[in-house]
């Protein structure tokens, strides 16, 4: 497409790709608005507009990139701000957004009660714009922008403005998020991008790529997996070690390059397929790696975050909890690159 070989040969950008809006009409996701991106490069992915504009299915050519839970896409559920109810509506997908005030397990203290990973992923977007490619003006870009407001009377009121963009002929997803405190008092802020990868990208011997310092979350299986004697950067096959809630999590302090950029990703040499995630260390200082190689629940996640997902209380104790002033905005920008060259 970049060499203009299509010039004078097409009538509509949809012949090459673009964004298609639709509404799901069956199962738990019935009624959810979605936007399918097709870049024409082999990359296509589904943005769930009624779930914080998170990304569910994602494919490159014939290969699925994302892990999808038994549930898959479901309608928003406002009750997930309590206890572990978040788990009941977790569809997996390429990105599930966690926050905006809490990431980690459920907890209760003098500041209140918080459920697993908070509730931003349950909030529908107000769509502000859908921009399609315009080949005849030389514009290959496509994007969708929306706003979600996580609010409670007398409680925190945070707005997430999200733009997801891509371009014809390119296998890159760009995400630009702005989180603003709309209220009149300082509120805690935590943000985590739960990026869930599955088969065939994740398979026996798939490499997990990152450079930095790692520490175990501290549980028995965490310590078994995330220790120097175990190659935790190489995916294993399905194992009974991961039955039920048994999972391993490590927290990574990634090294940044001279421009302040961090990189992490996955590489499947057998398929010649890789995914690389890029973002600024100053925006997202940490990354969590969730490994859950269970039978029929086979997934690993890379999770760029503002702090390890240990909850508000622990983050505050470790001086890692962000406090957003009234009208203050924080920016987050990520790129997900898919490669198919020889590795």
Buried (B, 14 or more C-beta within 10 A) or exposed (E): BEEEEBEEEEEEBEEBBBBBEEEBEEEBBEEBBBBBBBBBBBBBBBBBBBBBBBBBBBBBEEBBBBBBBEBBBBBBBEEBBBBEBBBEBBBBBBBBBBBBBBBBBBBEEEEEEBBBBBBBBBBBBEBEEBBBBEBEEEBBBBBBBBBBBBEEEEEBBBBBBBBBBBBBBBBBBBBBBBBBBBBEEEBBBBBBBBBBBBBBBBBEEBBBBBEBEBEBBEBEBBBBBBEEEEEBEEBBEBEEBBEEEBBBBBBBBBEBEEEEBBBBBBBBEEBEBBBBBBBBBEBBBBBBBBBBBBEEBBBBBBBBBBBBBBBBBBBBEEEBBBEBEEEBEBEBBBBBBBBBEEE
